[in-house]
Amino acid sequence: MIAIDAARGWRLLALPPIWLGVLALAEAQARTCVMLAARGVRNMDAGEERVAEAAERQALMTRSWRVHLWTLLLTLLLTALLLAIR
């Protein structure tokens, strides 16, 4: 979009793909699927299994929220950079 000198409004269309890409990378780094964590399950290559222990479920949710926060911050930063570049 920068190469074709797209207007800043059109550059905002890059936000969803940036968000999805950052989310995928953050999930891979944290080794946490936020969709599974929200349901309280995990997949350890033998299919989905419910996380039984409350402490473990809470740790999984905490890690999931960190992934979401990291994704939000990095997406906003990258989108701001995309908008700032002339």
Secondary structure per residue as TSV (DSSP state, phi and psi in degrees):
chain	resnum	aa	ss	phi	psi
A	1	M	-	360.0	-31.1
A	2	I	T	-70.6	-39.5
A	3	A	T	-62.3	-33.9
A	4	I	T	-95.8	6.9
A	5	D	T	56.5	47.6
A	6	A	-	-68.0	147.9
A	7	A	-	-62.4	154.6
A	8	R	H	-60.1	-36.3
A	9	G	H	-59.3	-39.6
A	10	W	H	-70.8	-28.3
A	11	R	H	-67.1	-24.7
A	12	L	G	-63.5	-20.5
A	13	L	G	-64.9	-15.6
A	14	A	G	-78.5	-12.4
A	15	L	H	-59.4	-49.6
A	16	P	H	-60.6	-44.5
A	17	P	H	-66.0	-34.6
A	18	I	H	-63.9	-45.1
A	19	W	H	-59.9	-46.2
A	20	L	H	-64.2	-40.3
A	21	G	H	-65.5	-44.8
A	22	V	H	-65.3	-40.0
A	23	L	H	-61.4	-44.0
A	24	A	H	-61.6	-43.6
A	25	L	H	-67.6	-40.7
A	26	A	H	-66.3	-39.5
A	27	E	H	-63.8	-41.7
A	28	A	H	-64.7	-42.3
A	29	Q	H	-65.0	-42.3
A	30	A	H	-82.7	-9.3
A	31	R	T	53.7	45.1
A	32	T	-	-140.1	123.4
A	33	C	-	-89.2	117.4
A	34	V	H	-68.2	-29.0
A	35	M	H	-67.6	-44.3
A	36	L	H	-67.2	-40.4
A	37	A	H	-61.6	-38.6
A	38	A	H	-63.7	-30.0
A	39	R	H	-89.2	-5.8
A	40	G	T	74.7	28.8
A	41	V	E	-126.4	167.0
A	42	R	E	-139.1	160.0
A	43	N	E	-125.4	110.7
A	44	M	-	-109.0	43.2
A	45	D	S	68.1	2.7
A	46	A	S	-117.2	19.1
A	47	G	-	98.1	172.3
A	48	E	E	-73.9	140.2
A	49	E	E	-138.7	142.2
A	50	R	E	-70.8	138.3
A	51	V	-	-80.3	113.2
A	52	A	-	-79.9	-43.2
A	53	E	-	-78.3	133.6
A	54	A	H	-63.7	-39.4
A	55	A	H	-65.1	-40.8
A	56	E	H	-68.1	-38.8
A	57	R	H	-64.4	-40.5
A	58	Q	H	-65.5	-41.2
A	59	A	H	-63.4	-38.7
A	60	L	H	-64.4	-43.2
A	61	M	H	-65.7	-38.6
A	62	T	H	-62.3	-45.0
A	63	R	H	-63.2	-38.2
A	64	S	H	-62.9	-44.3
A	65	W	H	-65.7	-35.0
A	66	R	H	-64.1	-39.3
A	67	V	H	-62.0	-44.8
A	68	H	H	-62.0	-44.0
A	69	L	H	-64.5	-46.7
A	70	W	H	-59.4	-42.5
A	71	T	H	-62.4	-45.9
A	72	L	H	-61.3	-49.1
A	73	L	H	-62.8	-45.8
A	74	L	H	-69.4	-36.0
A	75	T	H	-65.0	-44.3
A	76	L	H	-63.6	-39.6
A	77	L	H	-63.8	-48.5
A	78	L	H	-65.5	-37.6
A	79	T	H	-68.4	-39.8
A	80	A	H	-62.4	-41.8
A	81	L	H	-62.4	-41.1
A	82	L	H	-62.8	-37.9
A	83	L	H	-75.3	-31.0
A	84	A	H	-77.2	-27.9
A	85	I	-	-71.5	130.0
A	86	R	-	-84.7	360.0
